[in-house]
Amino acid sequence: MNDFFYGMKKGIPIALGYLAVSFSFGVICIGNGITPLMSIIISLTNITSAGQYAGIKMIAKAAGYFEIGLTVLLINLRYSLMSLSLSQKLDSSVPTGARLLFGYGITDEVFAVAITEERKITAKYMFGLISLPILFWVAGTALGAYASNVIPEKLLDALGISLYAMFISIIIPDAKKNYRILVVILISIALSCIFEFVPYIKEIGIGFKIIISTVLASLFGAIFFPIVDTSTPDDHKDINMEDKKDV
């Protein structure tokens, strides 16, 4: 099978999931005073549910450009790490321009599918993998934005919490498996409650609330639950030998 169509086939489940989530995002945009066209542009230039949602909430509350930019940068910083990791699996024939385009299309789900490939990844495969998720993400946003005018109000209210449900569904499985993750999540929740309800503190801008909560919770996890390298010197030796074989 052609690598492009093989990658596209791998991206179908991701695309279908994105259609539902981005539909809700489009609805939320309209509810916060964002025009349908602007909603589509936001999805086309970001492709990140968490970052887009945080940005929309800050825009609705008239946050400053610096606050919005810094918050979205912090939320989306993980994509840089994913791209660096995935670059090690790309075939050496993939040009720099194509690598930059892949970075644009990297999401959590795309990275998870691509990184599990047992062979080197070609440019055609990556273009196929990211094409449908991007298309469906933007299309879902457009559908949600334009359909919000005809959808019953009760259904709109239900769709408004769908992103919250998605975020919860992402963290619950890992929290059940690892108590360290659960502790960090609970700390994040506690910090969010403090910033939301404590007098004076709750007056801090929403973007800085997200930044401070994220940094403090992550710092706590890094200090008290550091990742320990359990590999042996022989393991590193074997890895180096494999790298030499690839070269």
C-alpha positions in Angstrom: 0.0 0.0 0.0 1.2 3.5 -0.8 2.6 5.2 2.3 0.3 8.2 1.9 -2.9 6.1 1.9 -1.5 3.9 4.7 -1.0 7.0 6.8 -4.4 8.4 5.9 -6.0 5.1 6.9 -4.2 5.3 10.3 -5.6 8.9 10.7 -9.3 8.0 10.2 -10.1 7.2 13.8 -8.3 10.4 14.9 -10.2 12.5 12.4 -13.6 11.1 13.5 -12.8 11.9 17.1 -11.7 15.4 16.2 -14.9 16.0 14.3 -17.0 15.7 17.5 -14.6 17.7 19.7 -14.1 20.5 17.2 -17.9 20.7 16.6 -18.2 21.6 20.3 -15.4 24.1 20.0 -17.2 25.8 17.2 -20.4 26.1 19.4 -18.3 27.5 22.3 -16.7 30.1 20.1 -20.1 31.4 19.0 -21.3 31.4 22.7 -18.3 33.6 23.5 -18.9 36.1 20.8 -16.4 34.8 18.2 -17.6 34.9 14.6 -17.8 31.6 12.6 -15.0 32.8 10.2 -12.7 33.6 13.1 -13.5 30.3 14.7 -12.4 28.5 11.6 -9.2 30.5 11.3 -8.4 29.7 15.0 -8.8 26.0 14.4 -6.8 26.1 11.1 -3.9 27.9 12.7 -3.8 26.0 16.0 -5.1 22.5 15.9 -5.0 22.1 19.7 -8.2 21.7 21.8 -6.7 22.7 25.1 -4.8 25.7 23.8 -7.8 26.9 21.7 -10.2 26.6 24.5 -8.0 28.5 26.9 -7.4 31.2 24.3 -11.2 31.6 23.7 -11.9 31.9 27.4 -9.3 34.6 27.7 -10.4 36.5 24.6 -14.0 36.5 26.0 -12.6 38.0 29.2 -10.6 40.6 27.3 -7.2 39.3 28.4 -4.1 41.0 27.1 -2.1 39.8 24.1 0.9 38.9 26.2 -1.2 36.9 28.7 -3.0 35.0 25.9 0.2 34.3 24.0 2.2 33.1 27.1 -0.7 30.9 28.2 -1.2 29.2 24.9 2.6 28.8 24.5 2.8 27.0 27.8 -0.1 24.7 27.1 1.2 23.8 23.6 4.9 23.5 24.7 4.5 19.7 24.8 4.2 19.6 21.0 7.8 20.8 20.7 8.9 17.8 22.8 6.8 15.5 20.7 8.2 16.8 17.5 11.8 16.4 18.7 11.1 12.8 19.7 9.3 12.0 16.4 12.1 13.6 14.4 14.3 10.6 15.4 11.9 8.2 13.7 11.8 10.2 10.4 13.6 8.7 7.4 16.8 10.6 6.6 15.4 11.5 3.1 12.6 13.7 4.6 13.6 17.3 3.8 13.5 20.2 6.3 10.5 21.9 4.8 8.4 18.7 5.2 9.6 18.3 8.8 8.3 21.9 9.5 4.9 21.0 8.0 4.7 17.9 10.2 5.4 20.0 13.2 2.3 22.0 12.3 0.1 18.9 12.2 1.5 17.2 15.4 -1.1 16.5 18.1 -1.2 14.1 21.0 -3.1 11.5 19.0 -1.0 11.9 15.8 2.2 11.6 17.8 0.9 8.5 19.6 0.1 6.7 16.3 3.3 7.8 14.5 5.7 7.0 17.3 4.4 3.4 17.5 5.4 2.7 13.9 8.0 0.0 13.9 9.8 1.3 10.8 11.3 4.6 9.8 8.6 7.2 8.9 8.4 8.6 5.4 7.2 12.0 4.3 4.2 10.4 2.4 3.1 8.5 5.5 3.2 11.7 7.7 1.3 13.8 5.1 -1.3 11.1 4.9 -1.5 10.7 8.7 -2.0 14.5 9.4 -4.2 15.3 6.5 -7.6 13.9 7.6 -7.3 15.0 11.3 -6.5 18.6 10.2 -9.4 18.6 7.7 -11.9 17.2 10.1 -10.8 19.5 13.0 -11.4 22.5 10.8 -14.6 21.1 9.3 -16.0 20.2 12.7 -15.4 23.8 13.9 -17.2 25.2 10.9 -20.1 22.9 11.4 -20.4 23.7 15.1 -20.1 27.5 14.5 -22.7 27.7 11.8 -25.1 25.1 13.3 -25.2 26.9 16.7 -27.9 29.2 15.3 -30.3 26.3 14.7 -29.4 23.9 17.6 -31.8 24.0 20.6 -30.4 26.0 23.6 -30.5 23.0 25.9 -28.4 21.0 23.5 -26.0 23.9 23.2 -25.6 23.9 26.9 -24.8 20.2 26.9 -22.2 20.6 24.1 -20.6 23.4 26.1 -19.3 20.9 28.6 -18.1 18.3 26.1 -14.5 19.7 26.2 -14.5 19.4 29.9 -15.6 15.7 29.5 -12.8 15.1 27.0 -10.2 16.5 29.3 -11.5 14.4 32.2 -11.5 11.2 30.0 -7.8 11.9 29.2 -6.5 12.2 32.8 -8.7 9.7 34.6 -7.1 6.5 33.2 -3.6 7.6 34.0 -4.7 8.8 37.5 -6.1 5.4 38.2 -2.9 3.7 37.3 -0.4 6.1 38.9 -1.1 7.8 42.3 1.6 10.4 41.5 -0.4 11.6 38.6 -3.5 11.7 40.8 -1.7 13.8 43.4 -0.5 16.3 40.8 -4.1 16.5 39.3 -5.6 17.1 42.8 -3.0 19.9 43.4 -4.0 21.5 40.1 -7.7 21.3 41.1 -6.9 22.8 44.5 -4.9 25.7 42.9 -7.7 26.3 40.4 -10.3 26.5 43.2 -8.0 29.0 45.1 -7.7 31.2 42.1 -11.4 31.0 41.4 -12.9 31.7 44.9 -10.3 33.3 47.2 -10.8 37.1 47.5 -8.2 39.3 45.8 -6.5 36.2 44.3 -9.5 35.5 42.1 -8.9 38.9 40.5 -5.8 37.6 38.7 -6.2 37.3 34.9 -7.4 33.9 33.7 -4.3 33.3 31.6 -2.0 33.9 34.6 -4.1 31.6 36.7 -3.5 28.8 34.2 0.2 29.6 34.0 0.7 29.7 37.8 -1.4 26.6 38.4 0.4 24.6 35.7 3.9 25.7 36.8 3.3 25.0 40.5 1.7 21.6 40.0 4.4 20.6 37.6 7.1 21.8 39.9 5.6 19.8 42.8 5.6 16.7 40.6 9.1 17.2 39.5 10.4 17.7 43.0 8.5 15.0 44.9 8.0 12.5 42.0 11.1 12.7 39.8 11.5 10.2 37.0 14.3 7.9 37.9 16.5 6.4 35.2 16.4 2.7 35.9 18.4 1.6 32.9 21.8 0.0 33.4 25.1 1.0 31.7 24.7 -2.0 29.5 21.3 -0.7 28.3 22.9 2.6 27.2 25.7 0.6 25.5 23.1 -1.4 23.5 21.3 1.7 22.4 24.5 3.3 21.2 25.3 0.1 19.2 21.8 0.3 17.6 22.4 3.9 16.6 25.7 3.0 15.0 24.0 0.2 13.0 21.4 2.7 11.7 24.1 5.0 10.6 
